[in-house]
Amino acid sequence: MTDDDTMPPYIYEGIDPVPEPKSTIAEVSDTVKQTVHRIGDAIETGKKPGMPLSLLANMAREAPLGSLLAAFLLGMAVARRR
């Protein structure tokens, strides 16, 4: 028997390199970009015909003074609660 116990080379060595840590600014930037993309998608979805943003836009075009009155009354209701 020999004391020459050599270990076989690691199979996965070098295949998955350790990712470099991102800076805090890069992480925040990526998060903001993802959030802006999600919000943009939600707005585009809401603008499709029959969706709430489409209905509000149509009402504002047809009756701008009525929409202004409704927004003012809603603002007054919210302000009084505080």
Contact map, one row per residue, 1 for C-alpha under 8 A:
1110000000000000000000000000000000000000000000000000000000000000000000000000000000
1111100000000000000000000000000000000000000000000000000000000000000000000000000000
1111100000000000000000000000000000000000000000000000000000000000000000000000000000
0111110000000000000000000000000000000000000000000000000000000000000000000000000000
0111111000000000000000000000000000000000000000000000000000000000000000000000000000
0001111100000000000000000000000000000000000000000000000000000000000000000000000000
0000111110000000000000000000000000000000000000000000000000000000000000000000000000
0000011111000000000000000000000000000000000000000000000000000000000000000000000000
0000001111100000000000000000000000000000000000000000000000000000000000000000000000
0000000111111000000000000000000000000000000000000000000000000000000000000000000000
0000000011111000000000000000000000000000000000000000000000000000000000000000000000
0000000001111111000000000000000000000000000000000000000000000000000000000000000000
0000000001111111000000000000000000000000000000000000000000000000000000000000000000
0000000000011111100000000000000000000000000000000000000000000000000000000000000000
0000000000011111100000000000000000000000000000000000000000000000000000000000000000
0000000000011111110000000000000000000000000000000000000000000000000000000000000000
0000000000000111111000000000000000000000000000000000000000000000000000000000000000
0000000000000001111100000000000000000000000000000000000000000000000000000000000000
0000000000000000111110000000000000000000000000000000000000000000000000000000000000
0000000000000000011111000000000000000000000000000000000000000000000000000000000000
0000000000000000001111100000000000000000000000000000000000000000000000000000000000
0000000000000000000111110110000000000000000000000000000000000000000000000000000000
0000000000000000000011111110000000000000000000000000000000000000000000000000000000
0000000000000000000001111111000000000000000000000000000000000000000000000000000000
0000000000000000000000111111100000000000000000000000000000000000000000000000000000
0000000000000000000001111111110000000000000000000000000000000000000000000000000000
0000000000000000000001111111111000000000000000000000000000000000000000000000000000
0000000000000000000000011111111100000000000000000000000000000000000000000000000000
0000000000000000000000001111111110000000000000000000000000000000000000000000000000
0000000000000000000000000111111111000000000000000000000000000000000000000000000000
0000000000000000000000000011111111100000000000000000000000000000000000000000000000
0000000000000000000000000001111111110000000000000000000000000000000000000000000000
0000000000000000000000000000111111111000000000000000000000000000000000000000000000
0000000000000000000000000000011111111100000000000000000000000000000000000000000000
0000000000000000000000000000001111111110000000000000000000000000000000000000000000
0000000000000000000000000000000111111111000000000000000000000000000000000000000000
0000000000000000000000000000000011111111100000000000000000000000000000000000000000
0000000000000000000000000000000001111111110000000000000000000000000000000000000000
0000000000000000000000000000000000111111111000000000000000000000000000000000000000
0000000000000000000000000000000000011111111100000000000000000000000000000000000000
0000000000000000000000000000000000001111111110000000000000000000000000000000000000
0000000000000000000000000000000000000111111111000000000000000000000000000000000000
0000000000000000000000000000000000000011111111100000100000000000000000000000000000
0000000000000000000000000000000000000001111111110000000000000000000000000000000000
0000000000000000000000000000000000000000111111110010000000000000000000000000000000
0000000000000000000000000000000000000000011111110011110000000000000000000000000000
0000000000000000000000000000000000000000001111111011110000000000000000000000000000
0000000000000000000000000000000000000000000111111110110000000000000000000000000000
0000000000000000000000000000000000000000000000111110011000000000000000000000000000
0000000000000000000000000000000000000000000000011111011000000000000000000000000000
0000000000000000000000000000000000000000000011111111111000000000000000000000000000
0000000000000000000000000000000000000000000001100111111100000000000000000000000000
0000000000000000000000000000000000000000001001110011111110000000000000000000000000
0000000000000000000000000000000000000000000001111111111111000000000000000000000000
0000000000000000000000000000000000000000000000001111111111100000000000000000000000
0000000000000000000000000000000000000000000000000001111111110000000000000000000000
0000000000000000000000000000000000000000000000000000111111111000000000000000000000
0000000000000000000000000000000000000000000000000000011111111100000000000000000000
0000000000000000000000000000000000000000000000000000001111111111001000000000000000
0000000000000000000000000000000000000000000000000000000111111111011000000000000000
0000000000000000000000000000000000000000000000000000000011111111000000000000000000
0000000000000000000000000000000000000000000000000000000001111111000000000000000000
0000000000000000000000000000000000000000000000000000000000111111111000000000000000
0000000000000000000000000000000000000000000000000000000000111111111100000000000000
0000000000000000000000000000000000000000000000000000000000000011111110000000000000
0000000000000000000000000000000000000000000000000000000000010011111111000000000000
0000000000000000000000000000000000000000000000000000000000110011111111100000000000
0000000000000000000000000000000000000000000000000000000000000001111111110000000000
0000000000000000000000000000000000000000000000000000000000000000111111111000000000
0000000000000000000000000000000000000000000000000000000000000000011111111100000000
0000000000000000000000000000000000000000000000000000000000000000001111111110000000
0000000000000000000000000000000000000000000000000000000000000000000111111111000000
0000000000000000000000000000000000000000000000000000000000000000000011111111100000
0000000000000000000000000000000000000000000000000000000000000000000001111111110000
0000000000000000000000000000000000000000000000000000000000000000000000111111111000
0000000000000000000000000000000000000000000000000000000000000000000000011111111100
0000000000000000000000000000000000000000000000000000000000000000000000001111111110
0000000000000000000000000000000000000000000000000000000000000000000000000111111111
0000000000000000000000000000000000000000000000000000000000000000000000000011111111
0000000000000000000000000000000000000000000000000000000000000000000000000001111111
0000000000000000000000000000000000000000000000000000000000000000000000000000111111
0000000000000000000000000000000000000000000000000000000000000000000000000000011111
